[in-house]
Amino acid sequence: SYYTGHTDNLEKRIEEHKRGEMSGYTSSRLPIELIFSEDFSTREEALNSERQIKGWSRKKKEALIRGDWEEISKLSRSICNHPSTSSG
């Protein structure tokens, strides 16, 4: 599964998750591995991106991990053209 979050200190947060110190989603899914991160200028931008990505399908998240912007665009158009389709 994929966990999406934001932090001011990535290294510290990853270590807290790895040690199981963060109660919630990741504490029951150890071990964890960082597979994607992105820097933002402001906390607001980071939080907006987190909220957006949390709403994405697994396929779209995997395209982001690969850096496949063409696939992300294709999946976005697919969802827009078929609003009754579940985004997973």
VOGU-3710 file (C-alpha; in Angstrom, 3 decimals, decimal comma):
1> syytghtdnl> 0,000/0,000/0,000  1,044/3,607/-0,391  1,094/6,182/2,400  1,010/9,871/1,542  1,996/12,553/4,018  3,925/15,768/4,446  6,592/16,902/6,902  9,128/19,641/7,565  11,849/17,049/8,274  11,720/14,029/5,953
11> ekrieehkrg> 14,645/12,097/7,419  13,302/12,399/10,970  9,773/11,415/9,923  10,955/8,352/7,979  12,954/7,138/10,989  9,931/7,660/13,270  7,793/5,585/10,900  10,453/2,863/10,622  10,641/2,586/14,422  6,850/2,396/14,643
21> emsgytssrl> 6,667/5,647/16,603  3,980/7,129/14,357  0,680/5,651/15,456  -1,829/5,077/12,711  -1,549/3,854/9,148  2,130/2,894/8,933  2,545/1,441/12,439  0,713/-1,738/11,390  2,418/-1,914/7,996  6,092/-2,213/8,850
31> pielifsedf> 8,623/-2,247/7,357  8,182/0,924/5,313  10,226/2,261/2,418  10,362/5,767/0,951  9,717/5,554/-2,788  8,896/9,154/-3,715  9,323/12,612/-2,243  8,939/16,136/-3,513  9,994/19,496/-2,068  7,623/22,457/-1,831
41> streealnse> 8,168/26,130/-1,118  5,424/26,301/1,511  3,598/23,985/3,911  0,338/24,963/2,193  1,627/23,709/-1,173  2,768/20,459/0,444  -0,584/19,912/2,150  -2,501/20,659/-1,069  -0,359/18,160/-2,962  -0,833/15,543/-0,223
51> rqikgwsrkk> -4,620/15,952/-0,383  -4,607/15,702/-4,176  -2,433/12,571/-4,272  -4,468/10,864/-1,534  -7,458/11,079/-3,897  -5,630/9,415/-6,775  -6,019/5,817/-7,915  -3,234/3,313/-7,299  -2,360/3,375/-11,025  -2,001/7,141/-10,979
61> kealirgdwe> 0,192/7,025/-7,848  2,414/4,426/-9,517  2,732/6,653/-12,581  3,836/9,495/-10,267  6,429/7,215/-8,651  7,784/6,373/-12,127  7,700/10,031/-13,162  5,366/9,110/-16,032  3,585/12,441/-16,532  2,028/11,292/-19,811
71> eisklsrsic> 0,303/8,418/-17,999  -0,824/10,724/-15,164  -2,360/13,030/-17,770  -4,013/10,103/-19,552  -5,465/8,758/-16,298  -6,706/12,240/-15,371  -8,500/12,590/-18,707  -9,977/9,115/-18,311  -11,470/10,014/-14,944  -12,783/13,348/-16,249
81> nhpstssg> -14,439/11,609/-19,210  -15,988/8,908/-17,004  -16,994/10,555/-13,705  -18,936/7,473/-12,548  -15,766/5,355/-12,682  -14,219/4,685/-9,284  -10,773/6,200/-8,781  -9,784/3,429/-6,297
//
